[in-house]
Amino acid sequence: MKKLTEIYTKCSIKVEGMVRNERGSQTLEWIGIAAVVVIMVGVISTAFSGDTSIGKTVLNKIKTMIGQIGGGGQ
């Protein structure tokens, strides 16, 4: 039983150290943000490529918003 307690204590200390060690977590956050940006760019480029109705709708909305900002509302 004493040996089992020693093993449990060593494992608990090691796991606690791993949990407290947050080195690299910020890097993972930035990688996640970069992945989201890449996915968004891919979705937007796909929407604007070809003759998709979604691309045309989004493009028309953007043109309308830009026109309203410039005072030339449509």
C-alpha positions in Angstrom: 0.0 0.0 0.0 2.9 2.3 0.8 4.3 1.8 -2.7 0.9 2.6 -4.3 0.7 5.8 -2.2 4.2 6.9 -3.4 3.2 6.3 -7.1 0.0 8.2 -6.6 1.9 11.1 -5.0 4.5 11.2 -7.8 1.8 11.1 -10.5 -0.3 13.8 -8.8 2.8 16.1 -8.6 3.6 15.5 -12.2 0.0 16.2 -13.4 -0.2 19.3 -11.3 3.0 20.6 -12.8 1.7 19.9 -16.3 -1.6 21.8 -15.5 0.3 24.8 -14.1 2.7 24.9 -17.1 0.9 27.1 -19.7 3.9 27.6 -21.8 2.8 27.5 -25.5 -0.9 28.2 -24.8 -0.7 31.6 -26.3 0.9 30.2 -29.4 -2.0 27.8 -29.8 -4.4 30.6 -29.5 -2.7 32.5 -32.3 -2.7 29.4 -34.4 -6.4 29.1 -33.8 -7.0 32.7 -34.8 -4.9 32.3 -37.9 -6.9 29.1 -38.9 -10.2 31.0 -38.5 -8.9 33.8 -40.7 -7.7 31.4 -43.4 -11.1 29.6 -43.4 -12.9 33.0 -43.6 -10.8 34.1 -46.6 -11.4 30.7 -48.3 -15.1 31.0 -47.8 -15.2 34.6 -49.0 -13.1 33.8 -52.1 -15.3 30.8 -52.9 -18.4 33.0 -52.6 -17.0 35.6 -55.0 -15.7 33.1 -57.6 -17.8 32.0 -60.4 -21.4 32.9 -60.9 -22.9 31.9 -57.6 -26.0 33.6 -56.4 -24.5 33.9 -52.9 -21.5 35.7 -54.3 -23.6 38.1 -56.2 -25.9 38.8 -53.3 -22.9 39.5 -51.0 -21.3 41.7 -53.6 -24.5 43.7 -54.1 -24.8 44.2 -50.3 -21.3 45.4 -50.0 -21.7 47.8 -53.0 -24.9 49.1 -51.3 -23.2 49.7 -48.0 -20.2 51.4 -49.7 -22.6 53.6 -51.6 -24.5 54.6 -48.4 -21.2 55.5 -46.7 -20.2 57.8 -49.6 -23.6 59.4 -49.6 -24.6 58.0 -53.0 -27.3 55.5 -51.6 -28.9 53.3 -54.1 
